[in-house]
Amino acid sequence: MSNTVLAIYLGETYVEIEAREVSPNETPNKKQSTLFHKSFFLPQSSFKNSLNQFVKSLAHTEVVIDQVFVVTRYLDRLKPFRLGGSVVQVTEKLQENNYTFESSKNLSLAAASLIVTINESTTAEDLNTELLKIKKINPDANKVVFNVGAHLKNQLESTRHFFKENGFTEFVNESVDSMKNLRKTLINAGTEGTKEEIIKDLVDGLALQKLQRDQIYFWVGQQFTTNYENVDLFFSADDFLTNIRQKNKKKTLIHTDIERLVLFNEETSSVWKSPWGSVDHSQSINHSIGIQPCSEIVIDQCGLLQFSQQNMATEPSPMIAGRSVKSLVIDVFAKNLAEHSLMTEMFQNLTSPQLIQKIDSQFKALEKGQNQNYETFSLEKIKSFIIQQIFIDLDSYDIREANCIWTGHLNTLFNTQHKKFSWTSEIFEKTGSKS
Amino acid sequence: MKKETVKNYSHLDYYYFESLLKNYDNASILNAQGELLYSKDKELETTLTSRLVVFQNVKKYLKLTTEDVFMTNDPENGGYTFQKIFFIGCLRPNLFIVWVQAADMIQFKIPLSPLLDQGHKNTMVWDSLVEKNPLKDKLSDFFNKQITRFKTNMSSTKVLTTLSDSSFQSQWLNLCKKQFEKAFEVKALGQHQVITTYHEKIIKMSIAIEEKQHLKTISFDFSQTQLADKISAASHILESAIIYEVMHFYGLSKYLAQPVLNQVRLSLPPKSVISKASPTGDYNFSLQALIRQQTQFILQFLNAHKKNDVSKMQIKPEVYIQIEKNDEFHSICLHQLGVDFKDLNTGFKVVEMHQKDHIYQAKIQNIHSEAVIIHFKSLDEVTNNSQHWIKMNNHLLGHGQYKLRPKDHLHIYWKV
């Protein structure tokens, strides 16, 4: 029987999984044999199905999963949405939704109908009535956030006890005066379901391999850990890339991947300007560069070619995934990606002449659809514009080659000298840093 | 590292400007002739044409060389209020940047002064403006950030070379003109006028959108607007609001350059409510809000299929509050489409703070031993209604400055 360590990059749109066989009391390294290494495009294959494919590959072998190391951006999927649909908020009267007192542009973090106010005279009967109301509105409500001052200590204790008895997972805002902290607590509660979904997929999917919950480590800050807040998972990939930059003693890290094009330098921020409002959280700042790979290429009302601001990765997803007839920036690089084994595994039609022809035809149609009184853009011209735009943005960061590291699956598109990037190889390099 | 040479990509060339201005919210790029090449405005209080006025002032009196940066905040010479600092930098002999950054702690006038001389801090100005000021650390941080921004731009050499090239500029300006003509064609022609009263002064805005002998123009005429006495704003303040709204309405924000600006004709009678500059710009916020709303209304009216739907203009409430406490400043902006409190609770006792059905209600108490100064700017005529009001100790606030004494309450009720 051998032990196996699993490295997973669970991105916003794709997952990369690699399993390596490890002898007991040994940390994984490059010399050890890779049992499985594959990427899956999430809109086509869910995380659960991706894990199933890994499990199938283990058929007739007795593999025990020793540890799972995860770097993630999966929670970024939640960024366009309101949170807190199944979160009850216990607060004081006249303090309801006080976290919204920053900007009305921020997305909501709590359902107004799931607010319970308490005061000195709140009784168990009152709480029972509130719970009945809540269950009527949302029978699935199973998380509760407490935002109550110290002067209501006794009521807070009895209310916490009440919700605990009724099966709720609790999140307590310890510093009631800080809206940034309250938002953090609400985000922790609002993302609990998604985090639990990831863990459940792993534990259920790898049950035969005897995986336990406490063997799942997420990268947070400078290490893999089992001790984290959900809000930390928004920064898992950024923290991981920052660690790569620091360990390599470089000032700049350029990350060009199929999900995003970003640059990290030594700039940090202590506040996260989240879509739901400001939250106290130290982080490395990521600077967006060029035009993002999942922007849609569109023709505007004047017949001019433009790039949309929205991320269209999941819906409709790029043409290279074989689902869509809408072209995204990443589709421009279809022929280049076809030379990358991990990409052809993920986008299985990428090597098919039919798909390449379909993409070519789509871009020809886009070219014909442009206003002929202006300069029109062919696929090749769009590609050279996109590449130039990346270098223009990089130009402003005063980057010296010797002080720069380039990561991401698209890195070889910009310079063939770069080492082919793999999230999981990088993860295996760092499995020694864990708590 | 491999670098592509910067090529022309027709209408997509606006990406070069966006790349250059990615660290700015409010900025313009101009050439040596003072022609506007590109403009970016993200704030409600726009300084679009004010930046052009400030640039002309610099050009008139001073000679800028590469890596020079000047600054000012004088509301009587192109500025907005003392808190909005204008920076004018020379990127290349034929390329200039003018940007505006708010600094709430600056409560004094900065006449046109050099910040950088050919890339080096002007020590005389730095000493008197920063080093000798009790807010030295904050000011130093603020001005150093502006210098870093400018120096970041200076390192974008390939883009700067392209953008300063006169043949690139002329091609870009022609493209912007073409874009204007295209956008003009899809909107309605016609004339209309709106009359509003502000502090008992009549403001009459007439619009004429017409095409005569292939010349397409959008004209705003404020003849018959009353002369100013105590309350007024400089013409460039209101022109900024008009141009911003027109560009937004015509979908031309990316192509706002000199040829587009030339097609918008503005006639504001001198010494009137909407043209006379005031020393501190006290009414700039509210008059700009009023003119912005008038412009939005008049453009919508002309383009509406059913005129009855938009036949009467209703002024919407807008408020700007600045809370000043021991050299700490906190700004709040409230309008009908949204609120921006920036964490109102900081430094106060919160008696109540709640929001339901988009009604924001807050009551905060001054728990400090000293008074807090409230600078209140608003369209008074509409901010004292049942859905939008601000009270201090149960007394409604109107445009002005107030002292929130220890234990006093500030009460906000605002429906979005």
Interface residues (C-beta under 8 A of the other chain):
Chain A: L94 Q95 E96 N97 N98 T100 F101 E102 S103 S104 K105 A112 D177 M179 K180 S278 I291 Q301 C302 L304 L305 Y374 E375 F377 K381 S384 F385 I387 Q388 Q389 F391 I392 D393 L394 D395 S396 Y397 D398 I399 E401 C404 F414 N415
Chain B: M1 K2 K3 E4 T5 V6 K7 Y9 S10 H11 L12 Y15 Y16 S19 L20 K22 T152 N153 S155 S156 T157 K158 V159 Q179 K182 A183 V186 G251 L337 G338 V339 D340 F341 K342 D343 L344 N345 V350 V351 E352 M353 H354 Q355 K356 D357 H358 Y360 A362 V416
